[in-house]
Amino acid sequence: VQLQAYGGGLVQVGESLKLSCANSGRYGFYAVGWFRQVPGKEREFVAAISWRNNVKYYTEDVKGRFTISRDAAQNTAYLQMNSLKLEDTAVYYCATTTRRIFGPSPSDMYESWGQGTEVTVSS
């Protein structure tokens, strides 16, 4: 698995961004997750999707605003972020896990990580 996350940028409150996570390596994971981190805080779970079954999980903070999806043919996962808030500002990471997940999961459940992409929401 070789992940590359991209699509971050500077937006204003209420606007949207779509992040992408492309895997250029071999398939062999159970799920893809998106996490985010701000300086001085732990990396926190945002959303995850099981690759085969397309089951989706979200942290409460983003439910109704963010949508995770995947395109198996393109080997890419996405995070559509709408109605962005100031508190969504963070570096966003995508990751894969070979473990079965059944909901929001901590970052140590994931084995492979892409580099982060920075999202800045301004007022």
N, C-alpha and C positions, 0 to 999 in steps of 0.2 A: 504494500500500500504506500503510495506517495501522494500526499495531499497538498493541494494548493488552494488557499482561500483568497478570494479577491472580491472587489465590489464596494469596499468601504469608501467613505468620503465625508465631506462636510455638508450637512443639510440643516434646514431650520425646523423648529418644532412643528409637528404636524405633517411633515413631508415623509416621503418614502424612500427606501433603498432596497435593493435586492443583492444579497450576497450569494456568491457561488463557491462551491467546494468541489474541485475537480480531482479525481483520482487517476493518476497516470500509471499506477501499478496494478498488481493483480487484485482481483476480487477475492474475497474470503473473509468478509466481516459480516457481523449480524446487523449492525446498525451504524448510522452516522449521527453524530451529535454536534450541536453548536453550543459553544460556551462563550462567556465574555469575562473580561477582567479589567478592573481599574486599578491604578497604582495604590498599593497598600492594602488591597483586599484580595481574598482568595478568588480563584477562577470559579465562576458560578454557571450552573446549568441553565441553558435557555430553551433548547428544543432538541428532540431526537426523532428519528424515523427508522423503523425496521426496514431493511432494504428489500427483503423478499415480500413481506406481508403488508408493507406500507402503513403500518400502525404508527401513529404520531403521538408525541408527548410534549407538553409545554410546561414551563414554569408559570405560576399564576400571574406574574407581572406582565406577561406578554400575551396571554390568552386573548383572542379576539383581535389582536393587532398584528401578530407575526404568524406566518404560515411557513412550515417546513415542507419541502417536497423533494422528489428525486426523479431523475431521468436515468433509468437503468441503461438505456442505449448509449447515452453520453457519459455514463459513469460519473455523474455529477449530482450533487445535492445543492439545494437552494434554501435560502432563508429570505422570504419576502417580509420586509418590515414596514408596516404602515403606521400612521399616526405616531410618529416618533416623538419621544419625550426627552427632556434634558437628561434624565437619569438613564437613558439608553446609551449614553456616551460611554464607550469602552473599546478595548481591542477585542475583536471577535475571532474565535478560533473554531475550526472544525476538527473533528476527530472521529475515529472509527473504533468499534469494539467488536471482538469476537464472542463476547459473552452475551447471553440472552438478557435483555433488559425488559422491565415491565412497568417502567415509569421514569420520572426524572431521576437521574443517577449522578453520583459524584464524579469528578474528573478522573479519579483513580480507577474507575471502571473501564476507561478507554486506553487503548494501547498506542495508537498511532495518531500523530497530531500534524496539522499543517501549520504554516507560519500564520501569524495573526493579520487581520486587516482592520484598520482603525476606522471607527465610526464616531463622528463628532456631531452632536446635535446642538445647535445654537439657538438662542432666543431672538 
